[in-house]
Amino acid sequence: MATKKCLQRKIGMLLLIISVLLGACSQTTSTTKSTNTTNTTEEKQFKSDKEANVNAKQQSTNQSNKKNQIVSLPKGLITATIIRNVDGDTVHVSIKGKDEDIRLLLIDTPETHKPGTPVQPYGPEASAYAEQELAVGTKVKLEEGVKGHERDKYGRLLAYIYLPNGKMYNEEVVKKGLARVAYIYEPNTKHLKELKNDESYARKHKLGIWSIPGYVTDRGYNMDAKGAAHTVSSSPNTSTQNSSNQSFKNNPADDKESNTSCKGKIKGNANSKIYHVPGGAFYDRTRDNIVWFCTESDAIKAGYRKSQR
């Protein structure tokens, strides 16, 4: 009997020990699972944070590169000041006090006052754009043609012009559909690829000169293209240009003033066909090819449009 009771006590103690051991194992397993779950969550968070940092750095790098592309200019540029606009592809600048006639490389804008040539569609718009972006007094940078080929047969300095914002004017006027890529002569073809890309963009979107089918040709501008004559006659800048020239007899090649009886009132520029009112941003800056008008109505009737500034 005593032996039986002793055996029962031993079995009870054994069961108790087993129960304690099982409880400890269960707690260890639970702790391990919890630890593993925590580690997995932390790893995911770390990975997510790392990816976010990489993306942020990449975005910052892209923005930095984009900014550098805008302000990065070729070396050896010449500082100049715009002193007069002739048309969309020719300007006069001052370089160290010397007046230089600049012919923009690789572009050709429609004519507005070439002797024996009628005003061509988008010529006035190109001239107006030049007056806006290359306003008198604007500081620009010039990239000359290749050494030994810096001038054309007329003695004009061949160059690319960079605006104060770092953009190349030659490209901008082509991209807006106000000029075609032309006069491609080696070795002055450094930026031909970029200009061709700009021209393709304007052609694809039918901007400016490309909006008239058959108007742009390899040899220039075709006034016989369907719609070309209508485009000129309906343009607010050119609708009465012929009568304007007959009325004031102003020769854009000289710097004389016309219709001086109205001097001090409305000041027009015979090249750009833009007029300025007293107090305007470019009223005092406009010093060449001046045509005076007594009223804005007179200027508009003569085919001029008001300056935007």
Secondary structure, DSSP 8 states (H G I E B T S, - for coil): -HHHHHHHHHHHHHHHHHHHHHHHHHHHHHHHHHHHHHHHHHHHHHHHHHHHHHHHHHHHHHHHHHHHHHH---TT-EEEEEEEEEETTEEEEEETTEEEEEEETTEE---SS-TT----TTHHHHHHHHHHHT-TT-EEEEEE-STT--B-TT--EEEEEE-TTS-BHHHHHHHTTS-EE----TT--TTHHHHHHHHHHHHHTT-GGGGSTT-EETTEE-TTSTTHHHHHHH-TTTTTHHHHHHHH---TTS---B-GGGTTSEEEETTTTEEE-TT-TTTTT--SSEEEESSHHHHHHTT-EE---
